[in-house]
Amino acid sequence: MADETVGRREWLALSGLATLAACAGNTTPAVVSATTTATQRSESVDELLKLASVPGLSIATIRGADFTVEGFGVRRVGTTDRVTGDTVFEAASLSKPVFATVVMQLASEGVIDLTRPLGQYLELPNPADERAKLITATHVLSHSGGWRNWRNNRETLLTSDFEPGSRFTYSGEGYFFLQRVVEKLTGKGVVRLTRERVFEPLGMRSSSFVWRPDLDAVIAPPHSNRGQPVDSFHARMGKAYQPLATEFGKPVDEWTAADVEKALPRVDANLPVLPNFLMPNAAASLLTSARDYGTFVRWLLGAGPVPGGRAVLDRMMVQRSTISDALGWGSGIGLEQAGGRRYVWHWGDNSGYKNFVVAEPAAGAAMVIFTNGNAGQRVYERVIRARTGVDHPAFLWL
């Protein structure tokens, strides 16, 4: 007899279909009140979270001048502490667009030349690698330098796998090396640079590239595939660094990569001193909320509290590498063509956190979603499809 058992993934897919229509505002009959529509959305998203064993989700939605934030589920399983638009999540790789805007600002000021080989600013991780001698900031920002994503052991040399600029290969290592270059050129750590150039001007008070004690009460901790709380490496290391601040003579949010390399063996001698284990990390250590990150995206779209964001985005959107007919990469942001429209996007994937941002600059529209569960990608894809009516090619690539 054929096996009629429905697996968890199949059940999620089948059951999720029943909730999608309620997630989409444009499918709600006009006679239904706004209050009812909001209730239906909440119930449907909460159902998806339950099916996926994801405790919480936060959304920022931008439609021209309209900017809204929503929260669904709870910060930690087993509690009643609801997620809101101000709940803080680990942004994971949504860190990269923020750092990229800093680099673009510095380039416009003449501090860094995006076309100059980075090895002319700072000794390369592997000086014997001839290809790497050609890698520029533009190559790093567009993931076309040839460096791999992360190393996890001391014996692995960082080498460029192809001629820089000829292909796309996602690389967190590249971003961390560019962070070191920028820190050398400015004399400031990435936490201070992003605070001064992005967070403070935009009023993003719940955002930081390193754990802060004042954020601990509003952070949504990570959860496993089964919805159980798991350890946050970011929070654990951030807390362990605090006692060293006095000894180093400066607070952790003033540290550079060199300071973190010195601190890591002190807090965990078993970890190799490699970028994947170091934070602050321009590639992946941002803590932020949907409201804050939505504010950042609004600035890029030209509607922020200070001018200049759209000019930065326009430079970031110049395509530098190609993934497929539908997908490519600019400087710090993914590019997508779908249904005759052009989008920018990025995803974030840390253990226990799955996040996504997508924007249509021509329409001044965007959506940011943070989740604190390993199955969060399945949820955010369904919510975005339902609310926008677009099945993004990026979903198939991830």
N, C-alpha and C positions, 0 to 999 in steps of 0.2 A: 504494500500500500504506500502511496506517495506520502512523504512527510508534509503534514499540514501545519507544522509549528511556525508561527510568525516570530522572527527574531526582533530584538529591540530596535534595530535600525529601521527594519521594514515597518514596524508598528508606529515608530515616530513619523516616518514618511506618510503613511496612510492616515494616521490620526491628525497630523499637522495640516493636511489638505482641508480638513473640515473647519479649521480656525482661520484660514487665510482671508477669506472674504470679509470676516469681521474686523481684521486688522486694517483693511484698506478703506480709508475715508471716502474715496471717490466711488465706491460701490454702494454706499449707504443711501437708501431712498431719501429724497428731499424732505419727505414728511416727518422723518425721524429727527427728534430734537438734538441739539448739540450735546446736551448732557447724556442722552442715550448713546450717541455715537462714541463719546469718550468712555462710557461704561463698557460698551461692546469691545472697544479696543483693548481696554485693560484686562477684561476677562479672557480675550483670545490670546494676548501675549502671555498672561499668567499661565494659561493652559499649555502653551508651547514650552515655557520654562519647566513646568512640571513634567511634561513628557520627556524632555531632554535631560532632566536632572541638573538643571542650571539654576542656582538660587536666585540670581538677580540680573537685571539689565537696565541700562540707562540710555536714553535717546535724546539727542539734540536735533531739532529740525529747523532748517532755514529756508524760507520762501520769500525772497526779496527782503522787504523791511521786517517781515514777521520772523520772530525767533522764539521757539518754545523748547522746553526741556520736560522730560517725563521720566519717571522711575517705576520699575515693576519688580515684584519679588522682594527678597530680603538680602541684607548684606551677608549674613552668615546663616547657614542651614540650622534649623532647630530654634531660631529666635524669631521675634516679631519686629525686628528693627528693619523697617522698610527702606528700600533703595529709593533715592530721589535724584533729581538732576544735579545735585551737589555732592553726591557720593563719589568718593575718589577710587579710581581703579588704576592698576598698572597698565599703561598704554602700550607697552611692548614696542613693536616697530612703528607705531604711530609717533614715536619719538623722532624718527628720521625727518619727516617734513618740518618739524619745529627747528631742529638743528640746521637743516638745509636753508631755512630762511635767514638764519644768522650768517651762514657762509655767504649767501647772496648779498646781504647787506654789506659785509666786509669787503666783498669783491667790488661793489659799486663805490666804495670809499677808497679803493686802491690798496687795501691792507693785504689782500691775497689775489694772485693772478690765477684764475680758474684753469688756464691753459698751460701753466708752468708745471713741469714735473715735480711732484711732491718731494722726491729725493733731494731736490735742490734746497728745500727748506729744512729738512730733518732726515737723519740717517734712516734708511729703510729697514723694516724688520728683518729682511734677508738681503744684505747688500750685494751678495753674489748673484742675485737674480737679475739677469739682463733685461728681461721684459718689464719687470717692475720699475726699472729706471725711467720708463716712459709714462707711468701712471700719473694723471693729473687729478685735480679736485673734481673736474667735470666727469672724468671716468668713475671716480668713487661715487659721486652723487647719482649717477645713472647706472650703477652696477655693471659697468663695462670694463673694469680694470683687469679682470681675470683672477682676482683673489677669491678664495672660497669663503663660505659664510663664517664659520668659527672653527678654531682648533681647540681640542680638549686634552691634549697631552703635550708635554714639554719637548718631545722628540720631533714633533711635526713642524717642518719649516714652512713658512708662508711664502708660496711661490705663485706667480701669475701663470695661469693655465693656457693663456692665449694672448695674442697681440692686443694690447689695450685699445678699446674702441671698436673692436671687430665683432663682439658678441655680448650677450647679456648673461651674467651669472651673479645672483644675489649675494652680497657680501657685507656682513656686519663688521668684519675685520677692517674693511676699507674705511667705514665710517669712524671706527675708533682711531685709526691712524690719522685720519683727517682731523679728528678732535685734538689729537696731540699737536698737529701742525698749527691749528688755530690757537691753541693755548700758548704755544711758543710765540706766535706772532703778536698776540694781544697781551700776554702776561697775565691772563685771567683764566680761571677754570670754567668748564662748560656750564656749571650750575650758575655761576655769577653772570656769564655771558647771556644765557637764556633769560635769566631774571631781569637783567638790565635792558635787554633789547626786545624781549617779547612779553614776558609775564607782567612786569610792572607797567609798561605803557598800555597794555590791554586790560589791566585790572584782573589778571588771572591769579587770584590769591591762593587757590588750592592746587597750584601746579609747581612741581619741582623735579629736577633730575636726580634727586637723592631723597631718601626717607627723612621726614621731619617729625619730631615729637607731636607737633600741633595737628598733624594730619592723621595721626594714628586712630583717633576716635571716629573718623568718618571714612576710613578705608574699607572697601569690601574685600575680604580675604579670598584667596583662590580656593577652588574646589575641584575634585577629581571627576573622572568620567561618570562616576556613580553619585556625584553630588556630595561627597564628603570633604570636609576641610583638609587642606594640605598646607605644608610649610611654604611660606613665601621667602625665597632666597633673598630677594630685594630687602624686605623688612628685617630679616635676620641679620644681614650684613650691615645695613644702615644703623641698626641699634648697636651692633658690636663696635662700629667705628666711633661712636660718640665718646667713650672714655679716652680715646687717643687724641682727641681734638686739643686738649690742654697741652699734652706732651708735644704735639706738632706745632703748637703756637698759633693755630688758626682754626676756626670752626670748619666743620666738614663741608659746608656749602661754599667754602673758599678753596677747597682742595682741587688740585690738578690730577691728571693721570699719574704723574710721578709720585704724588702723595699716596694715591690709592695702591700703587704697586708696592710701596713701602709698608703700607698698613695690612695688606691682605695676609702675608705670612704670620702676622701677629695675631690675627683673629681666627685663621684656619690654615694651619701649616700643611694640611693635606691637599689643598687646592693649588694647582699650578698658577703661576702669575702670568695669566694670558687674558686677552680682552674679554673673552666670554664670561669671566668670573670677576670682572672689575666694574665697579660703579662708584661714582657717576659715569654713565656710558651713553654717549650721544646716539647710539644705535637702538637702545632698548630700555633705558631706565626711567623714563618719564612717568611720574605720578600726576594724574589730572582727573578732572570731572567732565561730564558731558557739557555742563554749562561753560566751563573754561575752554575746552577744546572747540566747542561750537563757536565761542567768541573768536578764537584764533582763526577758524575757517571763515567766519564772516569778514574778518580783517583781510584775509587773502582775496575774498570776493569783492572787496572794495567798500564794505559797509561797516567797518570797525570804528572804534572810538578815536583812532588816530589815522592819518592818511598814510599812503605808501604801500599798503598790502597788495593791491591789485597789480601794481608795477612789479613787485617781487614775484607774484604768481605767474605773470606773463613770461618772465624770464625762466621760471621753473618749468613751464609747459613746453618749452622748445624741445622737441623729441631728440634724444641722444642715443637711444638704443631701441632695437626692435625685438619683440617677443613673438608676435604673430600678426596676422592681418588686422586683428582687432585690438591688440595690446602692444604697448611700448612703454618706454620710461623716459622721463625728463630729468630734471635735477632735483632729486628728493621726492618725487611723486610719480605714481603710475599714471599712464595715459590710456584711454579707452575710446573706441568708436563703436557705438551701438545704436541701431535704428536711425542713422543719419545725424546723431548727436555726439558731441565730444564731452567726455567726462574726465575728471581726475580722481584718483582713488589711492588708498593704501590699506593694508591690513596689519593687524597686530596679533602676535601669537607667542605668548609666554605660557608657562605651565599654569593652568588654572584660569587663564584670561584669553578670550578671543574677541577681537575688536575690528571695527571696519569704519572707514570714512569714504564717502563718495560725494562728489559735487559736480554740478553742471554750471560752469562759470558763465556761459552765455545767458542762462536763465536766472542766475543769482540764487540757485537752490542747492541745498546740501543736506546730508543726513550723517550723523555720527552715532555709532552704537558701541557701547562697552558691555561686556558680560564677564562674570566671575565664575565660569565653569568651563571645563575642557570641551564640552559639547556645544559651546556658545556659537560656533560658526554655523551650525545647522539652524540655530534660531535666528541669527541676524540675517542670514540669506533669505529666510522665509518672510521676515518682517519687511525687509527692503523691497522684495518682489511685490508683496501685497500693498504696501503703502505708495510705491512709485509706479507700479505696473511695468517695471523694467527687469528683465532677467539678465543681469550683467555678465558679459563674457569672462570677467575676472573671477567669478565664482567657479567656473569650470577649470580655470588655470590653477587655482589654489590647491 
